[in-house]
Amino acid sequence: MLRLQNVSLVRGVRVLYKNVNLTTSDGEIIGLVGPNGSGKSTLFAAILGELSTEDGDILAPPLNRISHVAQRVVETDLPALEYILEGHAPLMEAKAELKRAEEAGDDMAYAQAVAHLAEINEGAVVAKAEEILYGLGFKPNDSSRQVSEFSGGWRNRIALARALMRPADLLLLDEPTNHLDIAAREWIEEAVEAYDGTLLFVSHDRYFINRFATRIWEVADGTITDYPMGFTQYRQVKAQEAAEKQETQKPVKEKTNTERPARGDRAQQAAKKQLTICEREIAKAEEKIAALDAEMEANACDYEKLNTLVADKDAAQAELDALYQRWEELSEAAGEV
């Protein structure tokens, strides 16, 4: 569980948010949204104890039960597989315990350490690390390459693999689908579906947020507002809030036959109409992808049919991504972001 009690966070002279009270439940998937610079990544740092709150308390699982992927390039010369395995805290602790017993020459402690290591099953942990690597698009011989040999995008995948290796009650992900191709995105989506802890993530990938978030935390205007709903419903609520705000702020004017809307207003109204059409197209595209997913599951044993369906889904996903981009542009033009 994660709980924020009267939390205030300040960076420099700027108050990011004040008197925030939020509580999660086990197994929730929370999408953290808000403008760039609003304090989303800062909240992660505070949860991890990397910076102190100005006021209030953050109650979170112990650090060894929190896994985190930040948006920064990994800098290490360790082989990729070794670096990923370091993310598995129980294995590292058991190996350190064995080393201490060896150095101390304590036969009883050594026997206990061997039993502890056997209980963890290092072979199974290594196999899982390799499965994650290959799922994220790495080749078998990549596991022995130094992390520093990979490009920034591939290093981000390695950092993601390390985070997924760590047994955790709370998982913090910052833009998890960045730098991923379609196959790797599908794999990470499966990993998120299989994860049974609490997940808090930041993403500009509207498909990912819409598919997984069970609630939304919006960081904006000096606070964090909880929306206990999925992303689609959250967008509808925000659109309604914006419409009501615009209505209350609209100046009262006497109607005249000669009055015409300003050019900017006409453009905004046109954008709103196009935005409504775009949202309908997004809904249809999402339904199409869901139908393809169901059909792929039903034809899992028909290799030829499955290949055709995968190609159809790739095309549908590309269409949906383009619609999301269009939605962003229209939202800005309509004054809704």
N, C-alpha and C positions, 0 to 999 in steps of 0.2 A: 504494500500500500504506500501511496505517496500523499502527503498532506502538507498544505501550505497554510500557516496560521498567521494572519495579520502581517504578511510579508511585504516589505518595501525594499526596492532595489534602486540604487543610484549609481550612475557611471559619470564620474567627473562632477559637473554641476547639474546634470540632467537626471530628473526622476523618471525612471522607466515605468514603474508601477508602484502603487501605494495601497497598504491595507488589504492585500489579496488573501482571500480564504477559499481554498479549493481542496477537495478530497477525491481520490480515485478509489475504485474498487478493483479487486483482483481480476485480471484477465481483460480489463478494458483497453481499447485502442483509441488513443486520443491524438487528434490532429491539431498541431499548434500552428495557427495562422496569424498573419499580421504583416504590416509593411516592413521592408528592409530597415534594419536599425531600430526596430521597436523593442528588442530585448528578448527574442526567442532563444538565440544561442546563449545569451547571458543567463537565462533561466536554467539551461542545462548546466552551465558552469557552477551556479549556486547549488543545484541539486547534488553535484559531484563534490562540493566543498572547496572548489577552486577559488571562490570568492565569497565574502561574507555579505549577509543581508544587512541593510541599513537598520531594519527593524523586523521583528517577528522571527518565526522558526520554520524550518523545512524538515519535516520528518520523512525519512526515506529508508529503504533497506540498507544494510551495511554495504560499504563500497565494493566488497568482494562478491556481492550479489547484484551489482549494477553493471550492465554492459553498455558501452557508449561508442558511437562512431561520429567523429567530428569532421567538419569540412576543412581538413588540413592535410597536406601531403605527408605521408609517413617517411621518416628519415632514419634508415637503419641498413646495415650491411649484412644482417642475418639472412639466411636462406628463407624463402617465402614460407615453407612448411613449418620451419622452426619458429618463425615469428608468430604464425597463426596458433601453433600449439601453446605458446606462452600465454595466450588468452584463456586457456583452460586452467583456472586457478587451482582446482583440486589436484590435477596432475602435477602442476609445478610445486605445490606444497608437499605432495607425497615424495617427489624426487629430491626435494631439498631435505626432507626428513631422513631419507635414505643416505644422503651424502653426509649429513651431520653424524649419523650413527656410525658410518664407516670411519670418519675422521676421529671419532671418540673411541673407537674400538670396543663399543658396547654391543655385545652379542645379542642381548635381549632386545635392546632398542632396534638393532639391525633386523632381527626377525620380525618385530612388529611393523617396521617400515616396509619390509618386503611384502608382508601380508596386506598392508594398506595399499601398496602400489598394485598388487594383484587384484584387489577388490575394485579398484578404479578401472582396470583393464586398459592399459596403455595402447595395446593393439587396436582396440575398438575406437579409442579416441583419435588415434592417427588415421584410421580408416574414415572416420567422420570428417576430419579436417580435409582429407583428400577429396571426399565427396563434395564438400562445400566449394573447394577450389575449382573442381571440374564443372560444377553447377554454374559457377560464375564465369565460365568461359576459358579457364586456364588449360594448358596442355600438360600431360603427365610429366614431361621433363622440366616444366616451369617450377615445380615444387622445390627443386634444388638450387634455383637461381637466386642470387641476392636481390632483396627487395629494391635496393638502389638502382638496379639495372632496368627496372620497369618504368614506363612513363607515368605521369601523374595520375591519369585516369585508372590505370591498372593498379597503381599503389592504393588508390581509394577502394578498389575492389578487395585488395588484400586486407585493408583495415576493416572492411565490412565482414570478411570471412573470419577475422580474429574475434570480432564482436559476437558473431553468431556461434562461435565455439564456446564462449563463456557461459556456464550455467548461471542464469540470472533470473531474479524476480522482477527486475525493472530493466527494460531495454530502451535506450535513448538513441534515436536515429536522426541524423541531420542530412536531408536530401538523399535518401537511400537509393533512389533510382537514377541519380546523376551518373553519367559515363557508362551506362549499361545498355547493351544491345537488347533486342527483343527476347532472345533466348534467356539471357541473364535476368532480365526483368521478370519473366515468367517464373524463373527459379526462385527469385527473392520473394515473389508473391506467394509461392507455395510455402516458403520458410516462414513468412509472417502468419499464414493461415495455421501452420503447425505450432507456432509459439503460443504457450499457454500462460505466460506471465503478463504483466502490465506493460504496454508499449506506448511511449510518448514520442511522436515524430514531427519533424518539420519537413515540409515538401511543397514545391510549387507544381508538382505533378497532380493535376486535378483528377485524373483517372485513379491514381493510387489513393488519394484522399477519399474520393467518393466510394471506392470499393471497400476500404478497410476501416475508416474512422467510425467509431460508435458514438463519439462525442467530439465536440470542437471547443478548444480554448482559443479565444481571440485576444491577441495582445495588441492593444491600441488605446490611445487617449489616456495614457497613464494608469491603465488597469488591465487585468486579465478577466475577460467575461466568459463564463461557462455556458455553452449551448449543449444541453444533453440530448443530442440528436445527430444524425448522419449529415454529410456535407450537402447533399441536395436540399434537405429541409432547412439547413442553416442558410443556404443561399436564398431560399424563398423568404425566410424571416428577415434577412438583411435587406432584400429588395423591398419588402413591405415597410420596414423601418425607414428606409431612404424615401419611399413615396410619402409616408406620413410626415416626415421632416420637411420635405419639399412643400407639401401642402400647407403646413403651419407657417412656413416662412414666406409663402407667396404673398406679395403685396396686393391689397384690394384695389382694383382699378375700375373706373366706370367704363362700361362697355360702349364702344363706339363702332360704327360701321366701317370706319376708315382704318382702325387699328389692325396691324398685321404683326405676326410674330417675327422677332428678330431672326436674322439669318442663322446666328449661332443656335437659337432655340429650335429652329426648323431642322438643323443638322442633328441636334441632340434627339429630337423626337424621331427622326428617321432612323438614327442609330438604335433607339429603344425598340422600334418595330423590328429591325433586323436582329436585334439581340433575342427577342422572343422567338423568332423563326429559328435562330441558331440553337437556342436551348431545346426546341422541339427536335431538331436534327440530332443534337447530342443524345437526347433520350432514345431516339430511334437507333442510333449507332451503338449505344450501350446495350440496348435490347438485342441487337443483332449479334454482338460479341457474346452476350450471355447465351444466346441460342446456339452459337457455334461451339462454345465451351461444352454445352450439354451434348451436342451432336458428336464432338470429339470423344467425350467420355463413353458415349454409346458405341462408338466405332473404334475403341482402343485396340482391338485385335485385328482390325482391317488396315494393314499398312498402307495400301494404295489409297484407300478412302481417307485415311488419317492425313496423309501427305497433302491431299487436295484441301482438306479442311484447315490445316495449318497455314497453307498459302492464303486461303480465304480470310483467316483470322488476321494474318499479318497485314493484309490489305485493309481490312476493317479497322484495325488498330491505327494504321497510318492515317486513315480518314478521320478517326476520332481525335487523334493528336492535332490534326489540322483544324478541326472544329474547335478544340480547346483554345488554340492559338487565336482563332477568329473571335471566340468568345471574349478573350482578354482584350483584344483591340476594340471590340464593340462596347464592352463594359466601360472602358476608358472614355470612348467617344460619347457614351450616354451619361457620363458623369456618375457612374455607380461604383467606382473604385477610387 
